[in-house]
Amino acid sequence: MKNVQLRTTLLVAALAVAFPAGAQTLEVKIGHVGPLTGGIAHLGKDNENGARLAVEEANAAKIKIGGKEVRFSLVAEDDQADPKVGTTVAQKLVDQKVSGVVGHLNSGTSIPASPIYSGAGIPVISGSATNPKLTEQGFKTQFRVVGRDDQQGPAIASYLATSRKPKVVAVIDDATAYGEGIANEVEKTLKAAKITVLPREKGTDKTTDWKAILTKLRGRNPDAVFYGGMDATGGLLLKQARELGIKAVFTFGDGACTDKMKELAGTAADGMLCSQAGIPPQAADRKFTAAYKKRFKADPILYAPFTYDGANILIEAMRKADSTDPKRYLPTLQKLSYMGATGRIEFDGKGDRKDAEMTIFSMNKGSLDPIAIIKSGKTIAYADFIKGAGGAAKGKK
């Protein structure tokens, strides 16, 4: 009997040496939410890819937190760009006890979901939601790594006003939180510049036939048209406008500032102007863009560099706080200064990115090219921005 006890004791001791206490893997869930079905599923998947790449790289780096090696998993949810679905999947992620969330893509889903995350104390970082209301609600768990519509709207409106000098502008929105919000900012800026703005026209985020609205506008002969909405509807709007003989300059916010516009509008897309709330994908860290293309066999479309940064910021805050508990790492996240694929990221007291850039693009012969960066109220030619210290890609291989 004593021999059996001795062998058992020796076995336990051997196991303790082979598998020391605390050496087990710590499983940590990070959520991502975006539309994976519907008209803008391509943008939702692009955002998800950015976050997924960050998680996979963190796992390869074998990060340790609290003395344990961490295994991160990305829990991806489809909110269909629908506010009701957005709140449902937000609660689902809370119930799954995720340690942080990257998303949502749209302001219209981010805003109603934000109180759910706040109530659970879970930090959430959006890489693409731009409506100012998102961070004006006072939730300490809400952050974003792109600029706001009250920065982006004036940027594209001012560029339109100074470069094209329109006398009359028509403004249309898709009746979503994003589309209406950015259209409001554009309208305010144009009116302040003493430019005549026609009465607002509205569609929806599912409108496919714009001809009634466009026929009305054709009779008013605007010099320019601004549309607040996504590419799935904006491309059709632009195509139908040219079919009706409208020659106005068409301008868009970031939701319609994608290569998808040339697919939907064809040659009608040439000459359009648009803005993005941040630097363009091609100006992101070269290490990121190379890794993204290798992993997903495609270039990032729009905001993948920002969701990549969002996921990495969550992970870095956990690492620095030496905890995956949201209550413990949130204070570290709020004060973090992080050099990401899109440049230096720091948050203000509301959770907004400090000194966020805006990029102006033009479509030329089917190519969506960045032409200017607006930062700290100054307009910089894109080529000069890349040559200078501003580009995240500068000096990185």
N, C-alpha and C positions, 0 to 999 in steps of 0.2 A: 504493500500500500504506500509505504514511504517512497519507494522507487517511482511509483506512478505520480505521486505528488511532486517529486523532484523533477521528473521529466516535464510535467505540466508547467512548473515554474520556469524551467529553462526555455521551454517553447514560448511562453508569454514574454520572457525577457528578450528572446531573439526577435520576435515580432515587433517589440517596442523599438528595437534598434533599426530594423528594416523599414518600419512604418512609424516614424516618430509622431508624437501628438502634434496636431495642427498642420500636418503635411498634406492633408486632403485638399482637393480642389474646391474652390469657392465658386458656386454657380451664380452668375449675375445676369439678369434680364434687362435689356434696353429696348424700349418700344419705338416703333416708327409708324407714323400714320400719314397716308396720302391716298389720292384716288388711283386705284389700280385697275379700275374698270371705267368705261365711259369715255367721253370725248377728249379728256386731258390725261388719260392713263399713262401716256408716254412721259409726261412730266412727273407724275407720281412715281413711276418706276425709276426714273432718273434720280429723284430724290432718295428713294430707298437704296439704290445702288451706292450712292455716296456714303450713307450711314453704314451699309453692310461692309463696304471696303474698310472703313475705320475699325469696325468690330473685328474683322478677320485679321487685320494687321496687329491689333492689340493682343489677340490670342497668340499670334506667331511670336510676339515679343515676350510672352510668358510673364506678364505683369504680376507682381505680388502685392497684396493688400492685407493688412492684419496678419502678416506672416504666412499667408496662404496664396498659392498660385490661383489666379482668377481665370475662369472660363466664361467669357461673355457670349450671350446669345441674343440675336436680334429677333424680336417679336414683331412681325410686320402685319399691319392691319389696313384694310381698304375702307376709307370713309366715303367713297363714291362722290366726293366733293359736295356731300349733302349734310347740312347742319344737324339733322336728326340722327343720321347714321354716325356722324362725328361724335356726338355725345355718347352714343351707345358703345362705340369702340373705345372711347376714353375710359368709361367705367369698366369695360372688359380688361383693359390694361391695368387699371388700379386693382381689380380683383385678382389679377395674375401676379401682383406684387412686383411690378417692374421697378427698377431703381431710378430710372429716368426715361424721358421720352424725347425723341427728335420728331418734329412735326408741329402741327399739321401743315400741309402745303398751302391751303387756302385760308384767307382771313375769315371767310364765312363759316368755316368749320373750327378754326382755331379759337375764335372768340367764345362761342358757346361751350366748347370743351374746357376752356381754361379754368373756370371755377371748380370743375370736377377734380382736376389735377391739384389745384390749390387746396381744396378740402382734404385731400389725401397727403398733402405735403410733398408731392413728387415734382421735381424740377422738369421743365419742358423747354426745349430750345427749338424755335422754328427757323428754318433756313430759307423761308420764302414768303411768309405771311407779312404783309406790309401795312395793313390798316392801323393807324395810330391807336385806335381804341384797345387793341390787344394788350398793350403795355400801360395803358392809362387807367386800368381798373384797380390798380393797387396790389396785385397779386405778387408776392415775393418769389414765387416759383416760376414766373414766366419770363422768358428771355427770347431774343432773336439776334441773328448774326447778319442780317441785312438791314438796309435803311428803311425808313417809313414813307408812306405815301405823301405826308406833308413835307417830305424832302424830295421825293421822286417826282411828284406832280409839278411842283414849281420848276424842277430841273428841265423836264421835257417841254413844259410850256414856255419857259424863258428861252430855251434853245430855238424853239419854233418861232417865237416872236422876233428874236434878233437875226436869225439866219434866213427866214423866209418872209418876214415882215407882212403877215396877213392883216387885212382890215376887218374881215368877217370870218368867224370860226364857228362851226357846228360841233356840239358835244353830245355824244351818245354813251349810255352805259347799259350794262346787262342786269341791273337791279340787284346785284350781289353786294355784300359788304365791301369786297375788294373793288369791284368795278365802279360802284357809285362813289366810294371814298376817294379814289384817285381822280375820277372825273370832277368831283367837287374842288379838289386842290388845283387842278388844271384851270378850271373855270375862274377861280378866285385870282389866280396869277395873271391870266389873260385880261380880266377886267381891270386889274390894278395897272396893267400896261396900256389902258385906254383902248383896248381892242374890243370890237363888238362881238358878243357871244349870243348866238341864237337861242331861243327857248330849248331846254333840254329834251332830248328824245330818249326813249327807253325801249330796250328789248328784254330778253332774258338770257340766262346762260345756256339755254337750249334752242334759241332762235336760229332757224335755218333760212327763212325767207325775210330779207330786209327791204324788199323792194317798195313797200308802202312808205316806210320812213324815208328811204333814199329818194323816192319820187318827190316827196314833200320838200326835201332839202335841195334837190336839183332846181326847183323853182325859186329858191332863195340865194342860189349861186355863192356858196361860201368859198373862201380862198383855201381853207384848211378844215379838216375834220379830225377830232380826237375821239377815240373809242376806248372806254374803260371796260375791259373784259378779257377773256382768254383767247388763245389762238384758234380754238375749234370754231368759235363764232366770228372772231375778227377776220379770219381769212375769207369766209363766205361774204361778210359785209364788204370787204374791199373788192372782191371779184365782181359782185353784183353792182357795186358803184361804178366800176369801169364799164360794165356792160350797158349801163344807163347813160354813159357819156359824161359822168362827173369827173372833172379834171383836178379837183382839189388835192392838196397834199394831205395824205392820211398819216396820222400819228397815233401811237399806241403806248401803253405802259408795258411793264415786264411780262404780264400774262400773255401778251401776243407778240412778244419780242423773241421769236424762235424761228428756226428753219422751217417749221411746219407751215408757216405763212406762205412760202413759195409753193408748197405742195397744194394748198387749198386755193390760193389765189392765182397761181401761175405767174405769167409775166406782169399781171396787174400789181404784184407786190413790189416791183421795181420802183424805187424812189420813196418808199415809205420810210418814216422815221419812227424810232421807238426807244424806250429807255429800259434799263435794268437796274434794280436796287442793289448795286454792288459792282465789283469788277466782272468782266466777261470771263467765261470759262477758260478761254485761251490765254488769259493773263494770270491764271492760277499757278501755283507752284508746279514746276515741271515734273517733279517726282510724283505728285498726285496724278497729274494728267496721264503720265506714262503708265502708272499702276492701274488707273481706271480703265484705260484702253486694253491693257493686257488681260485684266480680269473679266471685262464685260464685252470685249470685241467691238467697241464703239467709243466715240468721243462723248464726254459729258454734254448734255443738251443745254442746261440752264443753271439750275441751282444745286447740282450734285456737289460742287466744291464746298458749298455752304453747309449742307447736311453732313458732309464728311467732317467739317470743322465742328459742327454741333455735337456729333457723337464723340469726337476726340476730346472736346472740352468737358463733357460729362465724365469721361474716363479719367482725364487728367485731374479733375477736381476730386474724384474718388481717391486717386493715387496720392495726391498731396495731403488730403485729409486722413489718409490711411483708413478709410471706411467707405463701404458701399451703402451705408444707411443715409437716406436723403436728408434727414435732420442734421446729421453730422457733417456731410460734405457740402450742403447748400451754402453755408457762410463762406467756404473756400471758393465755391463757384462764383459767388457775387463779387469777389475781390480779385478774381483770376486775371492775369495778363498772359495771353497765349498767342504764340506766333503760329498761325495756321496756314492752310493752303491759299487762303484769301487775304493774308496779311495779318497784322497785329490786331487782336481782338480783346477789347475790354468793355465792360458793361457800365452804364450809368445807373443811377438809383432806381430807375424804372425797369431796367432789364434790357434797354436798347443798346445797340452797338454804338460806341463813341465814334464820332467823326467818320461815318459811313460814306463810301464813295457812291456815285451814280454814273452809269455809262450811257452814252447816246450812240445809237446804231443807225445805219442806213442800209437798205437793201439795194444792191447794185448787181444787175445781171444774175440774179438768183443767189448772190452771196450776201449774207448778213454781216456787215463789217462794222466794228467799233470805230467811231470817229472822234469821240471826245469823252473825257472823264471830268465830272464835276465833283470837287472836293473842297470843303470849307468855303463854299460859295464861289469858288473860282473855276472857270472852264479851262481845261488843259487839253490840247490836241493829244489824241490817243498815242501817237508815235512818241511824243515828248514824255508822256506819262511812263511808257514802257522803258524809255532810255534813262529816266530818272530813278529816284529811290522808291517811287510809289508802287511799282508793280511787284506783286508777290512772287512772280516768276524770276525776277532779276537776281542773277547770281546763283541760281539754284539749278542743279543738273539732275 
